[in-house]
Amino acid sequence: MLISLENASKLFAERVIFMGVNLKIEEGDRIGLVGVNGVGKSTLLNVLEGSLPVDEGERAARNGLRIGFLRQNSGVEGSASIQEEMKSVFRPLLDTQQQMKRLAAQMGQFADHTDREYRRITEEYDRLQIYFEANEGYQIEVKIKTVLNGMGFGDWDPETVCSTLSGGEKTRLALAKLLLAEPELLMLDEPTNHLDFATLQWLEEYLQNYRGALVVVSHDRYFLDKICTKIWELANLRFTSYKGNYTKYTKTREMLYERQLKEYEMQQSHVAKLTDYIARNKVRASTAGMAKSKEKELERMELIKQPPKPLHSARMAFRFEREPVKDILHVQGLTMKVGSGETERTLCRNADFDLLRGEKVALVGSNGVGKSTFLKTVLGQLHPEEGRIQWGRNVKIAYFEQEQLDLHPYKTVLAELWDRFPATYEQDIRNVLGNLLFTGDSIYKQVGTLSGGEKARLKFAIMMYEEGNVLLLDEPTNHLDLSTKEVLDKALVDYEGTILMVSHDRYLLSRMPTRIVEMFPDRFVSYDGGYEAYLEKSRELSVIDNKPPAERAKADNEYYRSKKQRAEEVARKKRLIQVEQEISDLETQIAQEQQEMCDPSVSSDYQKVASICQQLEEMRAELSDRMEEWAELSEEFA
């Protein structure tokens, strides 16, 4: 057991955050912590870490437990370079290495190897060396390079000063630093916010093989599915633990709610029948005894509480009346540019795109490639540099904009929706807003004061009334909590019209699209099916290979590797085998040299010892180089 809470409760200003929580974190646990925004997930993480005390109950942790905690929007600070920040994780090992070098230099000054001080120094050197090797000290550079590559810093200058990084880059670097530290318990609060597909995939694979325990808060359901074997839910001030990943949790939670509701309703029916029988028979002499017995039965009965509704109580559905033609959208020879003068940049050149009726297409691509610009261009909000854009007849578009700039900040929620559809009865407007969780006085809130998630829900209400037969969606799940994402997923899957969507939500991408299109600066590449099919097929075509978009765009139009590329790959695979053999040979040689130093006839000979120490340092340096080369080659074939 690493950490436990027993009957723990936490309050802030007399507001109960959670109460009566009982939990344990065991070695190797993979836990996802979920709940609506503001329910107290981050507070629970701080309680687990020990930075916040419990107000009731007990917290216990194993002595000396090493905890790594990535808080939301946290990041590295200061004037150190990326390389210095990463090396700071290994400070004790690096200090040990420096001490070993000093001891080796002192050993070289002794002519008499039988000297007591010489033996003391060699014993201290051996002790430090055992510690250094046991903690993989010779692999520090390899570890740093592997993690930096995986977290998207592979092409960065390692001397880049951390204070010059953006907020998202600082958070990514802080996560990289935590991964290198390898704490026994790793707690991550929204770690996927600033990661692209390639980095997410690498992080998932890394965490699947992580030796310590993991607790993660994330709105990325795909990430929770890949990583977690247990889900903790905070809801209605209570804590519940579920076995399995996120998908299994949602199914189990639904089944549990249905069962509890049925048990509650059955008991309520039984109580009503008992109450009615007692009322009708208590005053009759012939039945008073039986009524008395029923009354006692009712008094002894332990009443079942009505179960709280599951998290996703929002409801939405998109419908349309008029069917469009088969050819929804035809784009030919499209060239898009942004900026002007020296800042002008071409997003795509001479690209073609088609959308057919009934298709649900997800548009993906690297950050900055121009996906949102493409949506605005085909809508007519931006003008293309060149190309033809043609919409089919009877097309009616409902557009979800990422920034929600079309909402009026000074209107109330009610007015924002009703003013757009004034012929609708007020009660109908209220009902739709209620379905999107705007109840009570919340319908009178000014739009400008709404959170990102609230604005998104208001926009969905507007789209429901617009009755578009084509939905254009730009990152529709960005600000939604998990429960509303589930509702939106179902609404989009059930929608019978046509969808063109930009999204990084891999869980939604795995469920909704009939086709995924990847955008490059000079083309669109189409893949039938959802996210898993896209990953598999794109790997086959070597489109996704963790290289920068500029390099990937150099591939030929067929996306097959040339003979030269295939030959180079064969050479790299051959080199990988050679490097593995060289590493094995070096490790054997180092072990032999270390064994030779233990021989009394050698250890008493100053010149032999000095020579062996020199050889060991050279072999260890060469081993470090080979390990680094092995890491680079292995990444190419991972």
KOLRO-880157 format. One record per residue: x, y, z of N, C-alpha, C in turn. Coordinates in steps of 0.2 Angstrom, whole numbers, plus 2048, in hexadecimal, padded with zeros to 3 digits. Layout:
N
XYZXYZXYZ
...
//
This chain:
638
8047FA800800800800804806800
80380B7FB8078117FB8038177FF
7FD8187FE7F981D8017F281A803
7EF81C8087E881B80A7E582080D
7DE82180C7DA82680F7D4822813
7D38238197CE82081D7C982581F
7C382481D7BD82881F7BF83081E
7C28328197C58388187C083D815
7C08438187BC8498167C084F815
7BD8538107C185980F7BC85F80E
7BD8658127B886A8117BC87180F
7B987580C7BC87C80A7B788180C
7B88858117B388A8137AC887814
7AC8828187A687E81A7A387B814
7A687B80E7A38778087A6870808
7A286B8087A58648087A7863801
7AE8618007B085F7FA7AF8577F9
7B18537FE7AF84C7FE7AF84A805
7AC8448067AB84280D7AB83A80D
7AE8388137AE8308147B182C80F
7B782F80C7BB82C8077BF82680A
7BF8208077C381B8097C6818802
7CD8188027D18167FC7D88147FE
7DA8107F97E180E7FA7E580E7F3
7EB8107F37EF8107ED7F480B7EE
7F48067EA7F98007EA7FE8017E5
8047FD7E68097FD7E18077FB7DA
8087FF7D58067FD7CE7FF7FF7CC
7FC8027D17F58057CF7F58097C9
7F08097C57EF80E7BF7E88117C0
7E78167C37E18197C57DF81F7C2
7D98207BF7D68267BC7D18297C1
7D28307C27CE8337C77C98387C3
7C28367C37BE83A7BF7B883D7C3
7B58427C07AF8467C37AE84C7C0
7A984F7C17A78567BD7AC85B7C0
7AC8607BC7B18667BD7AF8697C4
7B486A7C87B286D7CF7B08697D4
7B08627D37AE85D7D87B385C7DD
7BA85D7DC7BF85D7E17C48587DF
7C58567D97CA8517D77D18547D9
7D385A7D77DA85D7D87DB85D7E0
7D585F7E47D685F7EB7D88587EE
7D48537EB7D684C7ED7DD84A7EC
7E084C7E67E784B7E47EB84E7E9
7EA8547EB7EE8587F07EE8557F7
7E88527F97E784E7FF7EB8487FF
7EB8447F97EF83E7F87F78407F9
7F98457F68008477F68028497FD
7FD84C8017FF84E8087FF856808
7FF8598037FF8618037F9864806
7F38608067ED86280A7EB85D80F
7EA85F8157E885A81A7E0859819
7DF85381C7D785181C7D4854822
7CE8568227CB8598277C885482C
7C684E8297C484982D7C784282A
7C883D82F7CB83782C7D283782D
7D58328297DC83182A7DF830823
7E68338227EA83181C7F082E81E
7F282881B7F882581D7FC823816
80282481780782381180D81F813
80F81B80F81581781081B81B811
81F81A81682581E81882A81F812
82C82581183182680B82E826804
8278268048248257FD82682B7F9
82882A7F382A82F7EE8248317EA
8218377EA81B8397E681D83E7E1
81B83D7DB81C8427D68158457D4
81484B7D480D84E7D380E8547CE
80A8537C880A8587C380385B7C4
8038617C67FD8657C77FB8687C0
7F486A7C07F286D7BA7F68747B9
7F78757B27FB87B7B080187D7B4
8048777B780B8797BA8108787B5
81687A7B781C8797B282287B7B5
8288797B182E87B7B482F8827B3
8338857B883488C7B883C88D7B9
83E8947B88458957BA8498967B3
84F8977B48548997AF8588937AD
85788D7AF85A8877AD8598857A6
85D8827A385C87F79C85887979D
85587679785187079785686A799
85C86A7978608657998628657A0
86386B7A386586C7AA85F86A7AE
85886B7AC8528697B08528627B0
85385E7AA8538577AA8588547AE
85E8577AE8648547B28638557B9
85F85A7BB85E85B7C285A8557C6
8578517C285384B7C58588467C7
85E8467C48638417C58698447CA
8688497CD86D84D7D18718487D5
86D8447D987183F7DE87683B7DA
8748387D48788347D087D8387CD
87C83E7CA8818417C78878447CC
8848457D28898477D888D8417D9
88A83B7D988E8347DA8938337D5
8918357CF8968347C989C8397CA
89B83F7CC8A08437CD8A58417D3
8A283E7D88A683C7DE8AA8367DC
8A78327D78AB82C7D58B182E7D1
8B08337CD8B68367C98BB8397CE
8B983C7D38BE83F7D88C28397DB
8BE8347DD8C182E7E08C682A7DB
8C482A7D58C88277D08CF82B7CF
8CE8317CF8D48357CF8D98347D5
8D68347DB8DA8337E18DD82C7E1
8D98277DE8DC8207DE8E38207DA
8E28247D48E88257D08EE8287D3
8EE82B7D98F382E7DC8F78297E1
8F48237E28F881F7E68FC81A7E3
90281A7E59078157E290680E7E6
90580F7EC9048097F18FD8077F1
8FB8027EE8F48007EE8F27FB7F4
8F77FA7F98F67F77FF8F47FC804
8F58028038F48088078EC80880A
8EB8098108E58088138E080E810
8E381480F8DF81980C8DD817805
8E18148018DF8127FA8DA80D7FB
8DA8087FF8D58038008CE806802
8CF80B8068C880F8088C5812802
8C98157FE8C78197F88C48147F3
8C780F7F28C580A7ED8BE8077EF
8BE8057F68B78037F98B28087F8
8B380E7F98AE8147F88AC8147F1
8B18147EC8B08147E58AB80E7E3
8AD8087E68A98027E48A18037E6
8A18067EC89A8077EF89680C7EB
8998117E98968167E58948137DE
89980F7DB89880D7D58928087D5
8918047DA88C7FF7DA8858037DB
8858097DF87F80D7DF87D8107D8
8838127D58828167CF87F8117C9
88280B7C987F8077C48798047C5
8778037CC8718007CE86B8057CC
86D80B7CC8688107CB8688137C4
86B80F7BF86C8107B886F8177B7
8748187BA87881F7B987B8207B2
87D81A7AF88081B7A987A81C7A3
87481C7A586F81C7A086B8237A1
86E8287A586B82E7A686983279F
86E83279B86E836795869833790
86982C79086482978C85D82A78E
85C82979585582B798853832796
85783779785583D79685383E78E
85783C78A85683D78384F839781
84E83378484882F782842833784
84283578A83C83978D83B83F789
84084378883F84A78483D84877D
83F84377A83D841773835840774
83383C77982D83977982883F77B
82A84477F82684A78182685077C
82984E77682985377182F859771
83485777583A85C775840859771
83F85476D84485176A849855765
84585A76284985E75D84B865761
84A86676784B86C76A85286C76C
85587276D85C87376F85B872777
85F86D77985F86C781861872785
86487778286787C786861882786
85B88178385688578485488778B
85388D78C85288F79384A88E795
84988B79A84288979C83D88F79C
84089579F83C89B79F83989E799
83C89C79383A89E78D83489A78A
83289478D82D89078A82689278C
82289078881B89278981888E78F
81288F79180F88C79780E885796
80C88379080B87C78E81187878D
81687B78B81D87878A820877791
81F87C79682287B79C81E8757A0
81887479F81486F7A281786879F
81886879881A862795821860798
82586579982C86479C82C8617A3
8278647A78268627AE82485B7AE
8208597A981E8527A982484D7A7
8288507A282E84C7A183284B7A7
8338507AA8378507B083584B7B6
82E84B7B682B8467BB82C83F7B9
82B83E7B282C8377B08338347B1
8388397B083F8377B18418367B9
83D8397BD83E8387C483B8317C6
83782E7C38348287C48328277CC
82D82B7CE82B82B7D58268247D6
8268227DC82281C7DD81B81D7DC
8188237DD8118257DB81282C7D7
80F82B7D180E8317CC8078337CC
8068397CE7FF83C7CD7FF8427C8
7FB8417C37FB8467BE7F48497BD
7F38507BD7ED8537BD7ED8567B6
7E98537B27E88567AB7EF8567A7
7F28507A67F98507A37F885179B
7F284F7987F284F7917F085578E
7EF85B7917ED86178F7F1864789
7F78637897FC8677847FF862780
7FD85C77F80085777B7FD855774
80185476F7FE8527697FD84A769
7FB8487637F984176380083C764
80583E76180B83A76180E83A768
80E84076C81084077380B83C777
80583D77680083977A801832779
80282F77380382877280A826776
80F82A775815828779814828780
81182D78380F82D78A80B82778D
80682578980282078B80681978B
80B81878680F81278681481378C
81681878D81B819793818818799
81281A79B80E8197A180C8127A2
80A80F79C80880879D80E80379F
81480679E81A8027A181D8057A7
81A80A7AA81D80E7B081D8097B6
8228097B98238047BF81F8077C5
81E80D7C681A80F7CC81380F7CB
80F8127D08088137D08068197CD
80081A7CA7FE8207C67F78227C8
7F68287CA7EF82B7CB7EF8317C6
7EA8317C17E98367BC7E28397BC
7E28407BC7DC8437BA7DC8457B3
7D78437AF7D88457A87D18457A5
7D084A7A07CA84A79C7CB846796
7D08447957D284078F7D0838790
7CA83778D7C783078F7CB82A78C
7CE82C7867D28277827D8825787
7DB82A7897E182A78E7DF826794
7DA8277977D782379D7D681C79B
7D481B7957D28147937D9810792
7DE81378F7E481078E7E980F794
7E88137997EC81379F7E98107A5
7E38117A67E080F7AD7DD8087AD
7DE8057B37DB7FF7B57D68007BA
7D58067BD7D18077C27CE80F7C1
7C88107C37C58177C27C28197C9
7C581F7CB7C28227D17BD8277CF
7B78277D27B282D7D07B08317D6
7B18377D67AE83C7DB7A883F7D8
7A283E7DC79C8407DA7978417E0
7948467E178F8477E67928467ED
7988497EE79C8497F479F8427F5
79E83D7F17A08367F37A58347EE
7A882E7F07AE82B7ED7AC8247EB
7AD8227E57AB81B7E37B18197DE
7B38137DF7B880F7DB7B580A7D7
7B880A7D07B58057CB7BB8027C8
7BB7FB7C77C07F87C47BF7F97BC
7C57F97B97C57F97B27C78007AF
7C78017A97C98077A67C380C7A5
7C48127A27BE8167A27B881479E
7B98107997B380E7957AF80979A
7B380479D7AF7FF7A17AC8037A7
7AF8087AA7AC80C7AF7A680F7AD
7A58127A779F8157A57998107A5
79B80A7A27968057A27948027A9
7998017AD7977FF7B47938037B8
79580A7B779180F7BA78A80F7B8
78980F7B278280F7AF77E8097B2
7818037B277E7FD7B477C7FD7BC
7818007BF7808017C777B8057C8
77A80B7C47758107C576E80D7C4
76E8097BE7678067BC7658017C2
76A7FD7C47687F87C97667FB7D0
76A8007D27688047D87618077D8
76080A7D275980E7D07548097D1
7558037CE7507FD7CE74E7FB7D5
7537FA7D97537F87E074F7FD7E4
7518047E374D8097E67468097E4
7448097DE73D8097DB7398037DE
73C7FD7DE7397F77E17377F87E8
73C7FB7EC73B7FC7F37358017F4
7368077F073180C7F172A8097F0
7298057EB7238027E97207FD7EF
7257FA7F27237F57F77217F97FD
7257FF7FF72380380471C806803
71B8087FD71480B7FC70E8067FD
7108007FB70B7FB7FC70A7FA804
70F7F980870F7F880F70B7FE812
70D80481070A80A81370280A812
70080880C6F980880A6F680380E
6F97FD80F6F67F78126F57F981A
6FA7FC81D6F97FE8246F4803825
6F38088206EE80E8216E780B820
6E680681C6E080381B6DD7FE820
6E27FB8236E17F58286E27F682F
6E57FC8316E77FD8386E17FE83C
6DC80083A6D680283E6D17FC83F
6D27F783A6CD7F183B6D07EC840
6CB7EA8446CD7E58496D07DE846
6CD7DC8416CF7D683E6D67D683A
6D87DC8386DE7DD8356E37E1838
6E27E383E6E67E88426ED7E5843
6ED7DE8456F37DB8476F77DA841
6F57D883B6F97D88356FC7DF833
6F77E48346FA7EB8326FF7ED837
6FF7EB83D7047EC84270B7E9840
70A7E383E7107DF83C7137E2836
70F7E58317127E882B7157EF82D
7127F28327157F883471C7F7837
71D7F283B7237F083E7287EF838
7267EB83372A7E982D72D7F082A
7287F582972A7FB82672F7FF82B
72E7FE83173380283673A7FF835
73A7F88357407F58357447F582E
7407F78297437F78227497FD821
74E7FB81F7547FF81D752802816
75180981674F80C81075580D80B
75480B80575980D8007588147FD
75E8177FD75E81E7FB75D81E7F3
75A8237F17598247E97608267E7
7638227E276A8237DF76A8297DC
77082D7DD7718337D97718317D1
76F8367CD7708357C67778347C4
7798307BF7808307BC7828377BA
7888387B978B83E7B87888427B2
78783E7AC7858417A677D8427A6
77B8477A97748497A977284D7A4
7778507A077585479A772850795
76E85379076B85078B76B854785
76D85177F76D85577976C850773
76A85376E76984F767768854762
76C85275C76C857756767854751
76285774E75E85574975D85A743
75B85873E75A85C738754859734
75185E73074B85C72C74C85B725
75085F72275185F71B75885B719
75785671575D85271276185670D
76885670D76C85970876D854703
7708576FD7738536F877884E6FA
77A8496F677F8456F87868486F8
78884C6F478F8506F478E8566F8
7908556FF78F85B704794860702
79B85F7017A08647017A58616FC
7A78666F77AD8646F37B286A6F3
7B88686F57BD86D6F57C386B6F0
7C586F6EC7CA86D6E77CF8736E6
7D68716E67DB8756E57DC87B6EA
7DA8796F17DA87E6F67E18806F8
7E28866F87E88896FB7E688E701
7E988D7077E789270C7EE89570F
7ED89B7117F389F7147F18A371A
7F58A471E7F48A87247FA8AD725
7F88B27287FD8B87297FE8BC723
8038C07238058C471E80C8C671E
80F8C87188168CA71881B8C571B
81F8C771F8248C27228218BC726
81B8BE7298178B972D8138B4729
8128B572280E8B171E8108AA71E
80B8A671F80D89E71F80789B71B
80989671780589271380288C717
7FC88B7187F988571C7F887F718
7F68807127F587B70D7F587D706
7F78797027F887B6FB7F58766F6
7F08786F27ED8746EC7EB86D6EF
7E786E6F57E48686F87DD8676F6
7DB8606F67D485F6F47D085B6FA
7CA85C6FB7C68597007BF8586FE
7BC8527007B58516FE7B184E704
7AB8507057A784E70B7A084C708
79E84670979884370779284270C
78C84270A78784270F78783C713
78683D71A78683871F78D836721
79283971F79983872179A83B728
79E83872C7A083C7327A883C732
7AA8417307B184272F7B5846734
7BA8437377BE84773C7C5849738
7C68507397CC8537367D285373B
7D785073A7DD85073F7E385373C
7E88547407EE85673D7F285A743
7F985B7417FD85E7467FA866748
7FC86874E7FA86F7507FD87474B
7F98797497FB87E7457FA87C73D
7F887673C7F88747357F2878731
7ED87A7357E887E7327E187B732
7DF8777367D98737367D3878738
7D487C73D7CE88173E7CE886739
7D38887367D388C7307D088972A
7D08837297CD87F7247C5880725
7C387E72B7BC87F72C7B988672B
7BD88B72D7BA89272C7BB894725
7BF8917217C089271A7BA88F716
7B98897177B38867137AC889715
7AC88C71B7A688F71E7A589671A
7AB8997187AB89F7147AD8A5719
7AF8A371F7B18A87247B88AB722
7BC8A771F7C28A971C7C38A7715
7C78AB7117C78AA70A7CE8A6708
7CD8A17047D389D7027D78A16FD
7DE8A06FD7E28A36F87E08A06F1
7DF89A6F17DD8976EA7D88916EC
7D588F6E77D18896E87C988A6E7
7C68856E67BE8856E57BB8816EB
7B68846EE7B28816F47AB8816F2
7A887B6F27A187B6EF79D8776F4
79887A6F77938766FB78D8736F7
78A86E6F978586B6F577E86E6F7
77986D6F37728706F476F86D6FB
76B8716FE76787070476C86E70A
77287070A77687070F775875714
77487371B773878720778876726
77C87B72778287A72B78187D732
78287973778387B73E78A87B740
78D88074379488174479688274B
79A87E74E79D87E7557A4881754
7A48887567AB88B7567AF88A75C
7B588975C7B98877627B988D767
7B98937647BA8997697B389C76B
7AD89A7687A789C7697A68A4768
7A98A67637A98AE7627A28B0760
79E8AC75E7978AE75C7928AF761
7948AD7677908AE76D7908B6770
78B8B877278B8BF77478C8C077C
7928C377E7948C278578F8C678A
78B8CB7887878CE78C7808CC78D
77E8C77897788C47897778BF78E
7718BD7917708B87957708B1791
7718AC7957718A579176A8A478E
7658A679175E8A678F75D8AA789
75F8B078975E8B57837638B377D
7698B077F76D8AE7797698A9775
7668A477876389F77475C8A1771
7588A57757518A77737518AC76E
7568B176E7578B67697588B3762
75B8AD76275D8AA75C7578A7759
7528A475D74C8A175B7468A375F
7448AA75D73F8AD7617388AA760
7378A675B7308A375A72F89D75E
73489B76273489576673189776D
72D89377072A89477773089477C
72F89978173489A78673589378A
73088F78B73088978F73588478B
73488478473887F78073F881781
74188878074788A78174A888788
74688978D74988779474A880794
74687C79174787579174D87378E
74F87578875587478575B876789
75B87C78C76087E79076187A796
75B87879975B87379F75F86C79D
75D86A797761864795768865794
76A86B79377286C79377486F799
77186E79F77386F7A67728767A8
76F87A7A476D8817A67678827AA
7678817B07618817B47608877B9
75A8887BC75A88D7C175C8947BE
7608987C276289E7C176889E7BC
76B8987BA7708987B576E89B7AE
76889A7AD76689D7A67668A47A5
7678A87AB7688AF7AB76F8B17AC
7748AD7AC77B8AF7AC77D8B27A5
7818B77A57838BA79F7888B579C
7888B579578C8B07917938B1792
7958B879379C8B979479F8B779B
79B8B579F79D8B27A679D8AA7A6
79B8A77A179B8A07A07A289D7A0
7A38977A27A98937A17A989079A
7AF88E7987AF88B7927AA885790
7A98817957A587C79579E87E794
79C883798795886798794889791
79888D78E79889078879788A782
79A88578379A87F77E79387C77F
79087B78578987878578487D783
785884783780889781781888779
78688777678788776F78488176C
78487B77078187576E77987676E
77787A77376F87B77376D87F76D
77288476B77088876577088375F
77587F75E77687A758770875758
76D87375E76786F75E76187275B
76187975C75B87D75975D87E751
76387F74F76588074876387B744
76387574676186F74276586E73C
76B86F73C77086E736770867734
77086672D77185F72B77985E72A
77D86372B78486272B787865731
78B86273678E86573C79586673A
79786C73B79F86E73B7A186F742
7A586B7457A786B74C7AF86C74D
7B08727507B88737517B9872759
7BC86C75A7BE86A7617B886B766
7B38677657AC8687697AD866770
7B28617717B285F7787B886277D
7BB86777A7C086A77D7BF86C785
7B98707867B887278D7B386E791
7B186878E7AC8647917AF860796
7AB85F79C7AC85A7A17AB85379E
7AD84D7A17AC84779E7A584579D
7A08477A27998457A179684879B
79884F79A79585279479884F78D
79E84D78E7A284A78879E844786
79C84078B79883A78A79283B786
78E84078878884278578984477E
78E84977D78F84B776791845772
79584177479783B77079183776D
78C83677278683277078283676B
78283D76C77E841767781841760
78784176078B84175978A83A756
78B83575A78B82E75778382D754
77E82F75877782E756775833751
77983975077783E74A77783A744
77283C74077183873977383D733
77684373577884773078084672E
78384B72C78A84B72A78E84F72F
79484D73079885073579F851732
7A28577337A98597327AC85C738
7B085873B7B285A7427BA85B743
7BC8607467C38607487C485E750
7C885A7517C88587597CE85475A
7D18557607D68517637D484C768
7CD84B7697CA84776E7CA84076B
7CF83C76D7D08357697CB83076B
7C88317717C282D7737BC82E76E
7BB83476D7B58367687B8834761
7BE83575F7C08337597C082B757
7C082775D7C082075C7B881E75C
7B482275D7AD82075D7A8823758
7AA8297567A582C7517A782C74A
7AD82D7487AE82E7407AD82873C
7AB8297367AB8247317B182572D
7B582A72E7BB82C72A7BF83172E
7C583072E7CA8357317CE83872B
7CF83E72B7D38417267D9845729
7DF8447277E584772A7E784D725
7E88537287E98587247F185A724
7F485A71E7FB85C71D7FB863719
80186671980186C71580086C70E
80086670B7FF8657047FA860702
7F685D7077F28587057ED85670B
7E885270A7E484F70F7E484870E
7E68447137E683D7137E083A716
7DC8357137D68337167D782B718
7D482A71E7D48237217CD821723
7CB81C7207C48197227C4817729
7BF81872D7BE8167347C081B739
7C181973F7C281D7457C981E747
7CB82074D7D282174F7D681B74F
7D48167517D88107517DA80E74A
7D580E7457D780C73E7DC81173B
7DB81773D7DF81D73B7E681B73D
7E781A7437EE8187467F1813742
7ED80D7417F080773E7F2809737
7EE80C7337EF80D72C7F481272B
7F481772F7F981C72F80081A730
80181573580781273680A80E730
80580A72D80780772780980B722
80781172180981571C80E81A71E
81181972481681D727815824727
80E82672880C82D72880E83072F
80C82C73480D82E73B81482B73D
81982F73E82082C740823830745
81F83574882283974D82783E74B
82783F74482B84474182784B740
82B85074082785773F823857739
81D85B73981985B73381D85D72C
82286172D82686372782985D724
82C85972882F85372582A84E722
82484D72681F84872381D84A71D
81C85171C81985371681D85270F
82485071082884E70B827848708
82384470B82183D70881E83E701
81E8396FD81B8396F68148386F7
8108396F18098396F28068326F3
80A82D6F28088266F38098246FA
80D8286FE80F827705812820706
81581E70181981870282181A702
82481670682B81870782F816700
83481A6FE8388186F883D8136FA
8408106F484580B6F584B80D6FA
84C8136F98528166FD850816704
84A81870684881870C847811710
84580D70C84480670E84B80370F
85080570B85780370C85A806712
85880C71385B80F71985880C720
85280A71F84E807725852800727
8537FD7218577F672285D7F7726
8617FC7238677FE72686780072E
86280472F86180673685F80073B
85B7FB7388597F573C8607F173D
8647F073886A7ED73886F7F073E
86F7F773D8737FA7428707F9749
86A7F974A8677F87518697F1754
8697EC75086C7E67528737E6754
8777E975087E7EA75187F7EE758
87B7F375987C7F775F87A7F3765
8757EF7658737EB76A8797E676C
87C7E37678827DF7688877E276B
8897E976988E7ED76C88D7EE773
8877F07758857F177C8867EB780
8847E577D8857DF78188D7DE782
8917DF77D8987DE77D89B7E2782
8997E978289C7EE78789A7EC78E
8947EA78F8927E87968967E2799
8977DE79489B7D87968A27DA798
8A57DE7948AC7E17958AD7E579B
8A87E979C8A87ED7A38A77E87A9
8A37E37A88A37DE7AE8A97DB7AF
8AD7D97AA8B37D57AA8B87DA7AD
8B97E07AB8BE7E57AE8BC7E67B5
8B67E77B78B47E87BE8B67E17C2
8B57DC7BF8B77D57C38BF7D57C4
8C37D77BE8CA7D77BF8CD7DC7C4
8C97E27C58CB7E67CA8CB7E37D1
8C67DE7D28C67DB7D98CB7D67DA
8CF7D47D58D57D07D68DA7D37DA
8DC7D07E08E17D37E48E87D57E0
8EA7D17DB8F07D27D88EF7D87D4
8E97DA7D28E87E07CE8E77E67D2
8E37E57D78E17EB7DB8E77EE7DF
8EC7EA7E08F27EC7E38F77EF7DE
8F67EF7D88FA7F27D38F77F97D0
8FA7FE7D28F78057D18F78067C9
8FC8047C58FB8057BE8F68027BB
8F57FB7BD8EF7F77BA8E87FA7BC
8E87FC7C28E17FF7C58E08057C1
8E580A7C08E48107BC8E280F7B5
8E580A7B28E48087AB8DD8057AA
8DB8017AF8D47FE7AF8CF8037B0
8D08087B58CB80D7B68CA8127B0
8D08137AC8CF8177A68CB8137A1
8CD80D7A08C980879B8C180879D
8C08087A38B98077A58B580E7A4
8B98147A58B581A7A38B481A79C
8B98187988B88187908B281478E
8B280E7918AD80978F8A680B791
8A680F79789F81179A89D817795
8A181B7938A082178F89D81E788
8A181978589F81677F898812780
89780F78689080C78788B811787
88C81678A88781C78A88581E783
88A81F77F88982177888581C774
88781577588381077287C80F775
87B81077B87481077E87081677B
87381C77A86F82177786E820770
87281D76C87181B76586B816765
86C81176986680C76A86080F76B
85F81476F85981777185681A76B
85A81E76785882176185681C75C
85981775B85781275685180E758
85080D75E84B80976184480D760
84581476183F81876083C818759
84081775483E81774D83A81074B
83B80B74F83880574E833803753
83180875882D80675D82680675A
//
